[in-house]
Amino acid sequence: GGVMRNKGAVGIVLTIFGTSILFITAHLRAHASKVKERNFDAIRIAKHARFFPVQHENRKLRRKKEEINVDCTDKIDCAFWFGDLNYRVMCERDVAEKIH
């Protein structure tokens, strides 16, 4: 605990037909001037996320003994980030509306 103070993340890794998929929701630092810190938060979350493999035997779920330390940038096939990421679109409103 206490890795990110009041910011942080929760994630789950699913393996579907041999493809690992990470769903992660995060709350990153706010304010337009904090891009460097936001990027650091995301990297830190990715490097410190811990996932425990689970196997199904006789209707009981149990952890395998080894803990997997997953860096979603290189050990997961596909990662989806959600949440209050606090990144900003820096353009005029009419330009942003055209993108939408």
PDB file as gemmi writes it, atoms N, CA and C in Angstrom:
CRYST1    1.000    1.000    1.000  90.00  90.00  90.00 P 1                      
ATOM      1  N   GLY A   1       0.804  -1.192   0.000  1.00  0.00           N  
ATOM      2  CA  GLY A   1       0.000   0.000   0.000  1.00  0.00           C  
ATOM      3  C   GLY A   1       0.848   1.257   0.000  1.00  0.00           C  
ATOM      4  N   GLY A   2       0.224   2.376  -0.259  1.00  0.00           N  
ATOM      5  CA  GLY A   2       0.892   3.653  -0.194  1.00  0.00           C  
ATOM      6  C   GLY A   2       1.840   3.960  -1.327  1.00  0.00           C  
ATOM      7  N   VAL A   3       1.798   3.183  -2.392  1.00  0.00           N  
ATOM      8  CA  VAL A   3       2.729   3.400  -3.508  1.00  0.00           C  
ATOM      9  C   VAL A   3       2.450   4.729  -4.205  1.00  0.00           C  
ATOM     10  N   MET A   4       1.187   5.085  -4.368  1.00  0.00           N  
ATOM     11  CA  MET A   4       0.830   6.249  -5.167  1.00  0.00           C  
ATOM     12  C   MET A   4       0.156   7.362  -4.344  1.00  0.00           C  
ATOM     13  N   ARG A   5       0.224   7.318  -3.038  1.00  0.00           N  
ATOM     14  CA  ARG A   5      -0.480   8.280  -2.184  1.00  0.00           C  
ATOM     15  C   ARG A   5      -1.963   8.216  -2.465  1.00  0.00           C  
ATOM     16  N   ASN A   6      -2.571   9.278  -3.015  1.00  0.00           N  
ATOM     17  CA  ASN A   6      -4.002   9.247  -3.271  1.00  0.00           C  
ATOM     18  C   ASN A   6      -4.329   8.928  -4.731  1.00  0.00           C  
ATOM     19  N   LYS A   7      -3.353   8.562  -5.510  1.00  0.00           N  
ATOM     20  CA  LYS A   7      -3.577   8.151  -6.895  1.00  0.00           C  
ATOM     21  C   LYS A   7      -3.241   6.673  -6.994  1.00  0.00           C  
ATOM     22  N   GLY A   8      -3.754   6.020  -8.019  1.00  0.00           N  
ATOM     23  CA  GLY A   8      -3.440   4.607  -8.135  1.00  0.00           C  
ATOM     24  C   GLY A   8      -4.245   3.941  -9.220  1.00  0.00           C  
ATOM     25  N   ALA A   9      -4.317   2.627  -9.142  1.00  0.00           N  
ATOM     26  CA  ALA A   9      -4.965   1.863 -10.202  1.00  0.00           C  
ATOM     27  C   ALA A   9      -5.409   0.504  -9.694  1.00  0.00           C  
ATOM     28  N   VAL A  10      -6.337  -0.068 -10.438  1.00  0.00           N  
ATOM     29  CA  VAL A  10      -6.796  -1.428 -10.223  1.00  0.00           C  
ATOM     30  C   VAL A  10      -6.841  -2.082 -11.586  1.00  0.00           C  
ATOM     31  N   GLY A  11      -6.386  -3.327 -11.669  1.00  0.00           N  
ATOM     32  CA  GLY A  11      -6.395  -3.987 -12.965  1.00  0.00           C  
ATOM     33  C   GLY A  11      -6.676  -5.469 -12.848  1.00  0.00           C  
ATOM     34  N   ILE A  12      -6.998  -6.044 -13.986  1.00  0.00           N  
ATOM     35  CA  ILE A  12      -7.221  -7.484 -14.072  1.00  0.00           C  
ATOM     36  C   ILE A  12      -6.672  -7.965 -15.410  1.00  0.00           C  
ATOM     37  N   VAL A  13      -6.045  -9.126 -15.388  1.00  0.00           N  
ATOM     38  CA  VAL A  13      -5.543  -9.739 -16.617  1.00  0.00           C  
ATOM     39  C   VAL A  13      -6.392 -10.970 -16.903  1.00  0.00           C  
ATOM     40  N   LEU A  14      -6.889 -11.038 -18.123  1.00  0.00           N  
ATOM     41  CA  LEU A  14      -7.628 -12.206 -18.589  1.00  0.00           C  
ATOM     42  C   LEU A  14      -6.836 -12.862 -19.704  1.00  0.00           C  
ATOM     43  N   THR A  15      -6.874 -14.166 -19.766  1.00  0.00           N  
ATOM     44  CA  THR A  15      -6.289 -14.873 -20.894  1.00  0.00           C  
ATOM     45  C   THR A  15      -7.435 -15.546 -21.635  1.00  0.00           C  
ATOM     46  N   ILE A  16      -7.649 -15.099 -22.857  1.00  0.00           N  
ATOM     47  CA  ILE A  16      -8.745 -15.601 -23.678  1.00  0.00           C  
ATOM     48  C   ILE A  16      -8.155 -16.204 -24.941  1.00  0.00           C  
ATOM     49  N   PHE A  17      -8.349 -17.491 -25.113  1.00  0.00           N  
ATOM     50  CA  PHE A  17      -7.803 -18.210 -26.265  1.00  0.00           C  
ATOM     51  C   PHE A  17      -6.316 -17.927 -26.455  1.00  0.00           C  
ATOM     52  N   GLY A  18      -5.570 -17.921 -25.351  1.00  0.00           N  
ATOM     53  CA  GLY A  18      -4.131 -17.740 -25.418  1.00  0.00           C  
ATOM     54  C   GLY A  18      -3.648 -16.305 -25.529  1.00  0.00           C  
ATOM     55  N   THR A  19      -4.562 -15.339 -25.546  1.00  0.00           N  
ATOM     56  CA  THR A  19      -4.199 -13.929 -25.631  1.00  0.00           C  
ATOM     57  C   THR A  19      -4.421 -13.276 -24.275  1.00  0.00           C  
ATOM     58  N   SER A  20      -3.366 -12.654 -23.731  1.00  0.00           N  
ATOM     59  CA  SER A  20      -3.498 -11.977 -22.440  1.00  0.00           C  
ATOM     60  C   SER A  20      -3.978 -10.546 -22.660  1.00  0.00           C  
ATOM     61  N   ILE A  21      -5.005 -10.174 -21.898  1.00  0.00           N  
ATOM     62  CA  ILE A  21      -5.625  -8.852 -22.020  1.00  0.00           C  
ATOM     63  C   ILE A  21      -5.670  -8.215 -20.638  1.00  0.00           C  
ATOM     64  N   LEU A  22      -5.115  -7.011 -20.540  1.00  0.00           N  
ATOM     65  CA  LEU A  22      -5.114  -6.262 -19.292  1.00  0.00           C  
ATOM     66  C   LEU A  22      -6.143  -5.145 -19.373  1.00  0.00           C  
ATOM     67  N   PHE A  23      -7.019  -5.088 -18.384  1.00  0.00           N  
ATOM     68  CA  PHE A  23      -7.937  -3.969 -18.209  1.00  0.00           C  
ATOM     69  C   PHE A  23      -7.492  -3.273 -16.932  1.00  0.00           C  
ATOM     70  N   ILE A  24      -7.169  -2.001 -17.059  1.00  0.00           N  
ATOM     71  CA  ILE A  24      -6.685  -1.258 -15.902  1.00  0.00           C  
ATOM     72  C   ILE A  24      -7.399   0.086 -15.827  1.00  0.00           C  
ATOM     73  N   THR A  25      -7.836   0.429 -14.638  1.00  0.00           N  
ATOM     74  CA  THR A  25      -8.441   1.743 -14.425  1.00  0.00           C  
ATOM     75  C   THR A  25      -7.547   2.494 -13.445  1.00  0.00           C  
ATOM     76  N   ALA A  26      -7.288   3.749 -13.756  1.00  0.00           N  
ATOM     77  CA  ALA A  26      -6.316   4.514 -12.971  1.00  0.00           C  
ATOM     78  C   ALA A  26      -6.792   5.937 -12.718  1.00  0.00           C  
ATOM     79  N   HIS A  27      -6.255   6.522 -11.667  1.00  0.00           N  
ATOM     80  CA  HIS A  27      -6.460   7.934 -11.381  1.00  0.00           C  
ATOM     81  C   HIS A  27      -5.077   8.569 -11.356  1.00  0.00           C  
ATOM     82  N   LEU A  28      -4.774   9.348 -12.393  1.00  0.00           N  
ATOM     83  CA  LEU A  28      -3.464   9.978 -12.519  1.00  0.00           C  
ATOM     84  C   LEU A  28      -3.532  11.443 -12.100  1.00  0.00           C  
ATOM     85  N   ARG A  29      -2.379  12.054 -11.926  1.00  0.00           N  
ATOM     86  CA  ARG A  29      -2.308  13.453 -11.472  1.00  0.00           C  
ATOM     87  C   ARG A  29      -3.019  14.401 -12.436  1.00  0.00           C  
ATOM     88  N   ALA A  30      -3.591  15.435 -11.864  1.00  0.00           N  
ATOM     89  CA  ALA A  30      -4.346  16.429 -12.636  1.00  0.00           C  
ATOM     90  C   ALA A  30      -3.462  17.605 -13.035  1.00  0.00           C  
ATOM     91  N   HIS A  31      -4.034  18.530 -13.780  1.00  0.00           N  
ATOM     92  CA  HIS A  31      -3.462  19.808 -14.215  1.00  0.00           C  
ATOM     93  C   HIS A  31      -2.606  19.661 -15.480  1.00  0.00           C  
ATOM     94  N   ALA A  32      -2.802  20.594 -16.373  1.00  0.00           N  
ATOM     95  CA  ALA A  32      -2.134  20.559 -17.684  1.00  0.00           C  
ATOM     96  C   ALA A  32      -0.617  20.566 -17.570  1.00  0.00           C  
ATOM     97  N   SER A  33      -0.085  21.164 -16.536  1.00  0.00           N  
ATOM     98  CA  SER A  33       1.372  21.261 -16.394  1.00  0.00           C  
ATOM     99  C   SER A  33       2.009  19.977 -15.841  1.00  0.00           C  
ATOM    100  N   LYS A  34       1.226  18.975 -15.513  1.00  0.00           N  
ATOM    101  CA  LYS A  34       1.735  17.777 -14.851  1.00  0.00           C  
ATOM    102  C   LYS A  34       1.861  16.568 -15.785  1.00  0.00           C  
ATOM    103  N   VAL A  35       2.102  16.797 -17.081  1.00  0.00           N  
ATOM    104  CA  VAL A  35       2.195  15.695 -18.044  1.00  0.00           C  
ATOM    105  C   VAL A  35       3.339  14.748 -17.677  1.00  0.00           C  
ATOM    106  N   LYS A  36       4.493  15.284 -17.344  1.00  0.00           N  
ATOM    107  CA  LYS A  36       5.644  14.453 -16.988  1.00  0.00           C  
ATOM    108  C   LYS A  36       5.313  13.562 -15.782  1.00  0.00           C  
ATOM    109  N   GLU A  37       4.665  14.134 -14.785  1.00  0.00           N  
ATOM    110  CA  GLU A  37       4.294  13.381 -13.590  1.00  0.00           C  
ATOM    111  C   GLU A  37       3.236  12.321 -13.907  1.00  0.00           C  
ATOM    112  N   ARG A  38       2.277  12.673 -14.778  1.00  0.00           N  
ATOM    113  CA  ARG A  38       1.245  11.712 -15.202  1.00  0.00           C  
ATOM    114  C   ARG A  38       1.883  10.522 -15.909  1.00  0.00           C  
ATOM    115  N   ASN A  39       2.824  10.805 -16.816  1.00  0.00           N  
ATOM    116  CA  ASN A  39       3.522   9.738 -17.522  1.00  0.00           C  
ATOM    117  C   ASN A  39       4.287   8.859 -16.534  1.00  0.00           C  
ATOM    118  N   PHE A  40       4.933   9.475 -15.547  1.00  0.00           N  
ATOM    119  CA  PHE A  40       5.653   8.731 -14.519  1.00  0.00           C  
ATOM    120  C   PHE A  40       4.687   7.836 -13.740  1.00  0.00           C  
ATOM    121  N   ASP A  41       3.512   8.376 -13.391  1.00  0.00           N  
ATOM    122  CA  ASP A  41       2.504   7.577 -12.678  1.00  0.00           C  
ATOM    123  C   ASP A  41       2.115   6.346 -13.479  1.00  0.00           C  
ATOM    124  N   ALA A  42       1.856   6.526 -14.769  1.00  0.00           N  
ATOM    125  CA  ALA A  42       1.447   5.404 -15.623  1.00  0.00           C  
ATOM    126  C   ALA A  42       2.547   4.354 -15.716  1.00  0.00           C  
ATOM    127  N   ILE A  43       3.787   4.792 -15.865  1.00  0.00           N  
ATOM    128  CA  ILE A  43       4.918   3.854 -15.924  1.00  0.00           C  
ATOM    129  C   ILE A  43       5.058   3.117 -14.598  1.00  0.00           C  
ATOM    130  N   ARG A  44       4.923   3.850 -13.527  1.00  0.00           N  
ATOM    131  CA  ARG A  44       5.046   3.235 -12.198  1.00  0.00           C  
ATOM    132  C   ARG A  44       3.942   2.206 -11.961  1.00  0.00           C  
ATOM    133  N   ILE A  45       2.726   2.519 -12.367  1.00  0.00           N  
ATOM    134  CA  ILE A  45       1.621   1.577 -12.240  1.00  0.00           C  
ATOM    135  C   ILE A  45       1.928   0.315 -13.038  1.00  0.00           C  
ATOM    136  N   ALA A  46       2.361   0.491 -14.280  1.00  0.00           N  
ATOM    137  CA  ALA A  46       2.651  -0.657 -15.148  1.00  0.00           C  
ATOM    138  C   ALA A  46       3.756  -1.535 -14.569  1.00  0.00           C  
ATOM    139  N   LYS A  47       4.765  -0.924 -13.983  1.00  0.00           N  
ATOM    140  CA  LYS A  47       5.892  -1.706 -13.461  1.00  0.00           C  
ATOM    141  C   LYS A  47       5.619  -2.333 -12.107  1.00  0.00           C  
ATOM    142  N   HIS A  48       4.704  -1.771 -11.332  1.00  0.00           N  
ATOM    143  CA  HIS A  48       4.461  -2.283  -9.989  1.00  0.00           C  
ATOM    144  C   HIS A  48       3.166  -3.076  -9.859  1.00  0.00           C  
ATOM    145  N   ALA A  49       2.426  -3.198 -10.936  1.00  0.00           N  
ATOM    146  CA  ALA A  49       1.201  -3.997 -10.890  1.00  0.00           C  
ATOM    147  C   ALA A  49       1.583  -5.450 -10.643  1.00  0.00           C  
ATOM    148  N   ARG A  50       0.852  -6.106  -9.765  1.00  0.00           N  
ATOM    149  CA  ARG A  50       1.108  -7.512  -9.475  1.00  0.00           C  
ATOM    150  C   ARG A  50      -0.168  -8.303  -9.709  1.00  0.00           C  
ATOM    151  N   PHE A  51      -0.025  -9.366 -10.460  1.00  0.00           N  
ATOM    152  CA  PHE A  51      -1.155 -10.226 -10.771  1.00  0.00           C  
ATOM    153  C   PHE A  51      -0.813 -11.645 -10.362  1.00  0.00           C  
ATOM    154  N   PHE A  52      -1.760 -12.328  -9.787  1.00  0.00           N  
ATOM    155  CA  PHE A  52      -1.539 -13.680  -9.303  1.00  0.00           C  
ATOM    156  C   PHE A  52      -2.297 -14.652 -10.201  1.00  0.00           C  
ATOM    157  N   PRO A  53      -1.596 -15.615 -10.790  1.00  0.00           N  
ATOM    158  CA  PRO A  53      -2.296 -16.590 -11.619  1.00  0.00           C  
ATOM    159  C   PRO A  53      -3.206 -17.464 -10.754  1.00  0.00           C  
ATOM    160  N   VAL A  54      -4.363 -17.776 -11.280  1.00  0.00           N  
ATOM    161  CA  VAL A  54      -5.342 -18.583 -10.557  1.00  0.00           C  
ATOM    162  C   VAL A  54      -5.689 -19.776 -11.423  1.00  0.00           C  
ATOM    163  N   GLN A  55      -5.846 -20.925 -10.787  1.00  0.00           N  
ATOM    164  CA  GLN A  55      -6.262 -22.101 -11.545  1.00  0.00           C  
ATOM    165  C   GLN A  55      -7.524 -22.667 -10.917  1.00  0.00           C  
ATOM    166  N   HIS A  56      -8.318 -23.316 -11.737  1.00  0.00           N  
ATOM    167  CA  HIS A  56      -9.580 -23.879 -11.289  1.00  0.00           C  
ATOM    168  C   HIS A  56      -9.398 -25.378 -11.115  1.00  0.00           C  
ATOM    169  N   GLU A  57      -9.574 -25.858  -9.897  1.00  0.00           N  
ATOM    170  CA  GLU A  57      -9.511 -27.291  -9.625  1.00  0.00           C  
ATOM    171  C   GLU A  57     -10.627 -27.639  -8.658  1.00  0.00           C  
ATOM    172  N   ASN A  58     -11.470 -28.569  -9.056  1.00  0.00           N  
ATOM    173  CA  ASN A  58     -12.551 -29.047  -8.188  1.00  0.00           C  
ATOM    174  C   ASN A  58     -13.363 -27.902  -7.593  1.00  0.00           C  
ATOM    175  N   ARG A  59     -13.672 -26.935  -8.435  1.00  0.00           N  
ATOM    176  CA  ARG A  59     -14.492 -25.778  -8.051  1.00  0.00           C  
ATOM    177  C   ARG A  59     -13.851 -24.886  -6.993  1.00  0.00           C  
ATOM    178  N   LYS A  60     -12.575 -25.027  -6.773  1.00  0.00           N  
ATOM    179  CA  LYS A  60     -11.866 -24.158  -5.831  1.00  0.00           C  
ATOM    180  C   LYS A  60     -10.861 -23.323  -6.604  1.00  0.00           C  
ATOM    181  N   LEU A  61     -10.858 -22.032  -6.363  1.00  0.00           N  
ATOM    182  CA  LEU A  61      -9.854 -21.154  -6.945  1.00  0.00           C  
ATOM    183  C   LEU A  61      -8.737 -20.985  -5.936  1.00  0.00           C  
ATOM    184  N   ARG A  62      -7.514 -21.173  -6.387  1.00  0.00           N  
ATOM    185  CA  ARG A  62      -6.393 -20.964  -5.484  1.00  0.00           C  
ATOM    186  C   ARG A  62      -5.233 -20.343  -6.236  1.00  0.00           C  
ATOM    187  N   ARG A  63      -4.454 -19.579  -5.525  1.00  0.00           N  
ATOM    188  CA  ARG A  63      -3.283 -18.941  -6.121  1.00  0.00           C  
ATOM    189  C   ARG A  63      -2.179 -19.957  -6.321  1.00  0.00           C  
ATOM    190  N   LYS A  64      -1.484 -19.822  -7.417  1.00  0.00           N  
ATOM    191  CA  LYS A  64      -0.251 -20.578  -7.575  1.00  0.00           C  
ATOM    192  C   LYS A  64       0.782 -19.922  -6.679  1.00  0.00           C  
ATOM    193  N   LYS A  65       1.824 -20.626  -6.334  1.00  0.00           N  
ATOM    194  CA  LYS A  65       2.807 -20.090  -5.392  1.00  0.00           C  
ATOM    195  C   LYS A  65       3.576 -18.906  -5.948  1.00  0.00           C  
ATOM    196  N   GLU A  66       3.869 -18.927  -7.238  1.00  0.00           N  
ATOM    197  CA  GLU A  66       4.684 -17.840  -7.784  1.00  0.00           C  
ATOM    198  C   GLU A  66       3.831 -16.612  -8.069  1.00  0.00           C  
ATOM    199  N   GLU A  67       4.371 -15.468  -7.771  1.00  0.00           N  
ATOM    200  CA  GLU A  67       3.717 -14.196  -8.052  1.00  0.00           C  
ATOM    201  C   GLU A  67       4.267 -13.689  -9.376  1.00  0.00           C  
ATOM    202  N   ILE A  68       3.388 -13.168 -10.218  1.00  0.00           N  
ATOM    203  CA  ILE A  68       3.832 -12.638 -11.499  1.00  0.00           C  
ATOM    204  C   ILE A  68       3.836 -11.120 -11.411  1.00  0.00           C  
ATOM    205  N   ASN A  69       4.983 -10.504 -11.622  1.00  0.00           N  
ATOM    206  CA  ASN A  69       5.097  -9.051 -11.655  1.00  0.00           C  
ATOM    207  C   ASN A  69       5.006  -8.646 -13.124  1.00  0.00           C  
ATOM    208  N   VAL A  70       3.881  -8.097 -13.521  1.00  0.00           N  
ATOM    209  CA  VAL A  70       3.603  -7.820 -14.925  1.00  0.00           C  
ATOM    210  C   VAL A  70       3.887  -6.366 -15.246  1.00  0.00           C  
ATOM    211  N   ASP A  71       4.723  -6.119 -16.235  1.00  0.00           N  
ATOM    212  CA  ASP A  71       4.861  -4.786 -16.809  1.00  0.00           C  
ATOM    213  C   ASP A  71       4.043  -4.841 -18.094  1.00  0.00           C  
ATOM    214  N   CYS A  72       2.896  -4.166 -18.089  1.00  0.00           N  
ATOM    215  CA  CYS A  72       1.961  -4.321 -19.208  1.00  0.00           C  
ATOM    216  C   CYS A  72       2.529  -3.817 -20.528  1.00  0.00           C  
ATOM    217  N   THR A  73       3.657  -3.134 -20.501  1.00  0.00           N  
ATOM    218  CA  THR A  73       4.230  -2.660 -21.762  1.00  0.00           C  
ATOM    219  C   THR A  73       4.967  -3.745 -22.517  1.00  0.00           C  
ATOM    220  N   ASP A  74       5.333  -4.834 -21.845  1.00  0.00           N  
ATOM    221  CA  ASP A  74       6.067  -5.863 -22.579  1.00  0.00           C  
ATOM    222  C   ASP A  74       5.651  -7.306 -22.302  1.00  0.00           C  
ATOM    223  N   LYS A  75       4.753  -7.557 -21.365  1.00  0.00           N  
ATOM    224  CA  LYS A  75       4.376  -8.935 -21.058  1.00  0.00           C  
ATOM    225  C   LYS A  75       2.902  -9.246 -21.286  1.00  0.00           C  
ATOM    226  N   ILE A  76       2.151  -8.285 -21.741  1.00  0.00           N  
ATOM    227  CA  ILE A  76       0.723  -8.459 -21.995  1.00  0.00           C  
ATOM    228  C   ILE A  76       0.487  -8.243 -23.488  1.00  0.00           C  
ATOM    229  N   ASP A  77      -0.366  -9.060 -24.076  1.00  0.00           N  
ATOM    230  CA  ASP A  77      -0.638  -8.906 -25.506  1.00  0.00           C  
ATOM    231  C   ASP A  77      -1.405  -7.626 -25.817  1.00  0.00           C  
ATOM    232  N   CYS A  78      -2.359  -7.269 -24.956  1.00  0.00           N  
ATOM    233  CA  CYS A  78      -3.199  -6.101 -25.233  1.00  0.00           C  
ATOM    234  C   CYS A  78      -3.597  -5.451 -23.909  1.00  0.00           C  
ATOM    235  N   ALA A  79      -3.416  -4.136 -23.799  1.00  0.00           N  
ATOM    236  CA  ALA A  79      -3.759  -3.417 -22.567  1.00  0.00           C  
ATOM    237  C   ALA A  79      -4.741  -2.294 -22.871  1.00  0.00           C  
ATOM    238  N   PHE A  80      -5.764  -2.194 -22.037  1.00  0.00           N  
ATOM    239  CA  PHE A  80      -6.754  -1.122 -22.139  1.00  0.00           C  
ATOM    240  C   PHE A  80      -6.705  -0.309 -20.851  1.00  0.00           C  
ATOM    241  N   TRP A  81      -6.444   0.997 -20.986  1.00  0.00           N  
ATOM    242  CA  TRP A  81      -6.398   1.895 -19.839  1.00  0.00           C  
ATOM    243  C   TRP A  81      -7.681   2.717 -19.807  1.00  0.00           C  
ATOM    244  N   PHE A  82      -8.293   2.789 -18.634  1.00  0.00           N  
ATOM    245  CA  PHE A  82      -9.511   3.562 -18.409  1.00  0.00           C  
ATOM    246  C   PHE A  82      -9.315   4.432 -17.173  1.00  0.00           C  
ATOM    247  N   GLY A  83     -10.243   5.323 -16.933  1.00  0.00           N  
ATOM    248  CA  GLY A  83     -10.259   6.052 -15.678  1.00  0.00           C  
ATOM    249  C   GLY A  83     -10.075   7.546 -15.838  1.00  0.00           C  
ATOM    250  N   ASP A  84      -9.704   8.173 -14.745  1.00  0.00           N  
ATOM    251  CA  ASP A  84      -9.461   9.608 -14.699  1.00  0.00           C  
ATOM    252  C   ASP A  84      -7.982   9.825 -14.982  1.00  0.00           C  
ATOM    253  N   LEU A  85      -7.628   9.763 -16.272  1.00  0.00           N  
ATOM    254  CA  LEU A  85      -6.221   9.834 -16.671  1.00  0.00           C  
ATOM    255  C   LEU A  85      -5.710  11.262 -16.720  1.00  0.00           C  
ATOM    256  N   ASN A  86      -6.615  12.227 -16.806  1.00  0.00           N  
ATOM    257  CA  ASN A  86      -6.288  13.654 -16.714  1.00  0.00           C  
ATOM    258  C   ASN A  86      -5.408  14.205 -17.824  1.00  0.00           C  
ATOM    259  N   TYR A  87      -5.350  13.544 -18.970  1.00  0.00           N  
ATOM    260  CA  TYR A  87      -4.640  14.134 -20.106  1.00  0.00           C  
ATOM    261  C   TYR A  87      -5.536  15.177 -20.747  1.00  0.00           C  
ATOM    262  N   ARG A  88      -4.956  16.182 -21.346  1.00  0.00           N  
ATOM    263  CA  ARG A  88      -5.695  17.301 -21.914  1.00  0.00           C  
ATOM    264  C   ARG A  88      -5.508  17.366 -23.418  1.00  0.00           C  
ATOM    265  N   VAL A  89      -6.555  17.776 -24.116  1.00  0.00           N  
ATOM    266  CA  VAL A  89      -6.469  18.076 -25.547  1.00  0.00           C  
ATOM    267  C   VAL A  89      -6.205  19.565 -25.647  1.00  0.00           C  
ATOM    268  N   MET A  90      -5.061  19.928 -26.210  1.00  0.00           N  
ATOM    269  CA  MET A  90      -4.664  21.330 -26.267  1.00  0.00           C  
ATOM    270  C   MET A  90      -4.910  21.877 -27.670  1.00  0.00           C  
ATOM    271  N   CYS A  91      -6.149  22.289 -27.920  1.00  0.00           N  
ATOM    272  CA  CYS A  91      -6.490  22.907 -29.199  1.00  0.00           C  
ATOM    273  C   CYS A  91      -7.758  23.728 -29.003  1.00  0.00           C  
ATOM    274  N   GLU A  92      -8.117  24.462 -30.014  1.00  0.00           N  
ATOM    275  CA  GLU A  92      -9.343  25.263 -29.960  1.00  0.00           C  
ATOM    276  C   GLU A  92     -10.559  24.344 -29.945  1.00  0.00           C  
ATOM    277  N   ARG A  93     -11.632  24.801 -29.331  1.00  0.00           N  
ATOM    278  CA  ARG A  93     -12.839  23.992 -29.189  1.00  0.00           C  
ATOM    279  C   ARG A  93     -13.395  23.521 -30.525  1.00  0.00           C  
ATOM    280  N   ASP A  94     -13.425  24.392 -31.532  1.00  0.00           N  
ATOM    281  CA  ASP A  94     -13.986  24.011 -32.833  1.00  0.00           C  
ATOM    282  C   ASP A  94     -13.161  22.886 -33.484  1.00  0.00           C  
ATOM    283  N   VAL A  95     -11.858  22.891 -33.274  1.00  0.00           N  
ATOM    284  CA  VAL A  95     -10.994  21.810 -33.793  1.00  0.00           C  
ATOM    285  C   VAL A  95     -11.303  20.511 -33.063  1.00  0.00           C  
ATOM    286  N   ALA A  96     -11.429  20.588 -31.738  1.00  0.00           N  
ATOM    287  CA  ALA A  96     -11.734  19.392 -30.942  1.00  0.00           C  
ATOM    288  C   ALA A  96     -13.095  18.804 -31.324  1.00  0.00           C  
ATOM    289  N   GLU A  97     -14.074  19.654 -31.574  1.00  0.00           N  
ATOM    290  CA  GLU A  97     -15.397  19.161 -31.963  1.00  0.00           C  
ATOM    291  C   GLU A  97     -15.368  18.462 -33.319  1.00  0.00           C  
ATOM    292  N   LYS A  98     -14.512  18.898 -34.215  1.00  0.00           N  
ATOM    293  CA  LYS A  98     -14.385  18.238 -35.524  1.00  0.00           C  
ATOM    294  C   LYS A  98     -13.756  16.854 -35.371  1.00  0.00           C  
ATOM    295  N   ILE A  99     -12.838  16.711 -34.421  1.00  0.00           N  
ATOM    296  CA  ILE A  99     -12.195  15.411 -34.168  1.00  0.00           C  
ATOM    297  C   ILE A  99     -13.220  14.413 -33.637  1.00  0.00           C  
ATOM    298  N   HIS A 100     -14.100  14.889 -32.803  1.00  0.00           N  
ATOM    299  CA  HIS A 100     -15.103  14.028 -32.174  1.00  0.00           C  
ATOM    300  C   HIS A 100     -15.985  13.454 -33.230  1.00  0.00           C  
TER     301      HIS A 100                                                      
END                                                                             
